[in-house]
Amino acid sequence: MIIRAKTFTVWMKANHCKATLADIAHHGADQGWPGLIYYTDTCKLYARFKEEIWEMLYNDADDIGCCPLEFVASFNRTYEITDFWHFENLLVWYAAERVAAKLVDEDSNE
């Protein structure tokens, strides 16, 4: 059962255990994790959390001195972007990997 949440980070924590978060951080969000498999699911997540996702994108792009779309162009699987579903899906996977890595890092520092 997928749990709703107010932020993407809270959604990730509520829907994935620590071991799964570590797997997402190390192996990627495209490996078939609950809520991150089907375009119908990832596009709903994008619609709910797009402001938060774009804030992540902007901050990460700014940190390396480029614009968000240049940053996105550097992602794996950009060759698959043929429509907005693929684009939104890729951005949700990026956010999932970023949030998972942050949560795993926080757990290891406790």
Secondary structure as a PSIPRED ss2 file (coil, helix, strand):
# PSIPRED VFORMAT (PSIPRED V4.0)

   1 M C   1.000  0.000  0.000
   2 I C   1.000  0.000  0.000
   3 I C   1.000  0.000  0.000
   4 R C   1.000  0.000  0.000
   5 A C   1.000  0.000  0.000
   6 K C   1.000  0.000  0.000
   7 T C   1.000  0.000  0.000
   8 F H   0.000  1.000  0.000
   9 T H   0.000  1.000  0.000
  10 V H   0.000  1.000  0.000
  11 W H   0.000  1.000  0.000
  12 M H   0.000  1.000  0.000
  13 K H   0.000  1.000  0.000
  14 A H   0.000  1.000  0.000
  15 N H   0.000  1.000  0.000
  16 H C   1.000  0.000  0.000
  17 C C   1.000  0.000  0.000
  18 K H   0.000  1.000  0.000
  19 A H   0.000  1.000  0.000
  20 T H   0.000  1.000  0.000
  21 L H   0.000  1.000  0.000
  22 A H   0.000  1.000  0.000
  23 D H   0.000  1.000  0.000
  24 I H   0.000  1.000  0.000
  25 A H   0.000  1.000  0.000
  26 H H   0.000  1.000  0.000
  27 H H   0.000  1.000  0.000
  28 G C   1.000  0.000  0.000
  29 A H   0.000  1.000  0.000
  30 D H   0.000  1.000  0.000
  31 Q H   0.000  1.000  0.000
  32 G C   1.000  0.000  0.000
  33 W C   1.000  0.000  0.000
  34 P C   1.000  0.000  0.000
  35 G C   1.000  0.000  0.000
  36 L C   1.000  0.000  0.000
  37 I C   1.000  0.000  0.000
  38 Y C   1.000  0.000  0.000
  39 Y H   0.000  1.000  0.000
  40 T H   0.000  1.000  0.000
  41 D H   0.000  1.000  0.000
  42 T H   0.000  1.000  0.000
  43 C H   0.000  1.000  0.000
  44 K H   0.000  1.000  0.000
  45 L H   0.000  1.000  0.000
  46 Y H   0.000  1.000  0.000
  47 A H   0.000  1.000  0.000
  48 R H   0.000  1.000  0.000
  49 F H   0.000  1.000  0.000
  50 K H   0.000  1.000  0.000
  51 E H   0.000  1.000  0.000
  52 E H   0.000  1.000  0.000
  53 I H   0.000  1.000  0.000
  54 W H   0.000  1.000  0.000
  55 E H   0.000  1.000  0.000
  56 M H   0.000  1.000  0.000
  57 L H   0.000  1.000  0.000
  58 Y H   0.000  1.000  0.000
  59 N H   0.000  1.000  0.000
  60 D H   0.000  1.000  0.000
  61 A H   0.000  1.000  0.000
  62 D H   0.000  1.000  0.000
  63 D H   0.000  1.000  0.000
  64 I H   0.000  1.000  0.000
  65 G C   1.000  0.000  0.000
  66 C C   1.000  0.000  0.000
  67 C C   1.000  0.000  0.000
  68 P H   0.000  1.000  0.000
  69 L H   0.000  1.000  0.000
  70 E H   0.000  1.000  0.000
  71 F H   0.000  1.000  0.000
  72 V H   0.000  1.000  0.000
  73 A H   0.000  1.000  0.000
  74 S C   1.000  0.000  0.000
  75 F C   1.000  0.000  0.000
  76 N C   1.000  0.000  0.000
  77 R C   1.000  0.000  0.000
  78 T H   0.000  1.000  0.000
  79 Y H   0.000  1.000  0.000
  80 E H   0.000  1.000  0.000
  81 I C   1.000  0.000  0.000
  82 T C   1.000  0.000  0.000
  83 D C   1.000  0.000  0.000
  84 F H   0.000  1.000  0.000
  85 W H   0.000  1.000  0.000
  86 H H   0.000  1.000  0.000
  87 F H   0.000  1.000  0.000
  88 E H   0.000  1.000  0.000
  89 N H   0.000  1.000  0.000
  90 L H   0.000  1.000  0.000
  91 L H   0.000  1.000  0.000
  92 V H   0.000  1.000  0.000
  93 W H   0.000  1.000  0.000
  94 Y H   0.000  1.000  0.000
  95 A H   0.000  1.000  0.000
  96 A H   0.000  1.000  0.000
  97 E H   0.000  1.000  0.000
  98 R H   0.000  1.000  0.000
  99 V H   0.000  1.000  0.000
 100 A H   0.000  1.000  0.000
 101 A H   0.000  1.000  0.000
 102 K H   0.000  1.000  0.000
 103 L H   0.000  1.000  0.000
 104 V H   0.000  1.000  0.000
 105 D H   0.000  1.000  0.000
 106 E H   0.000  1.000  0.000
 107 D H   0.000  1.000  0.000
 108 S H   0.000  1.000  0.000
 109 N C   1.000  0.000  0.000
 110 E C   1.000  0.000  0.000
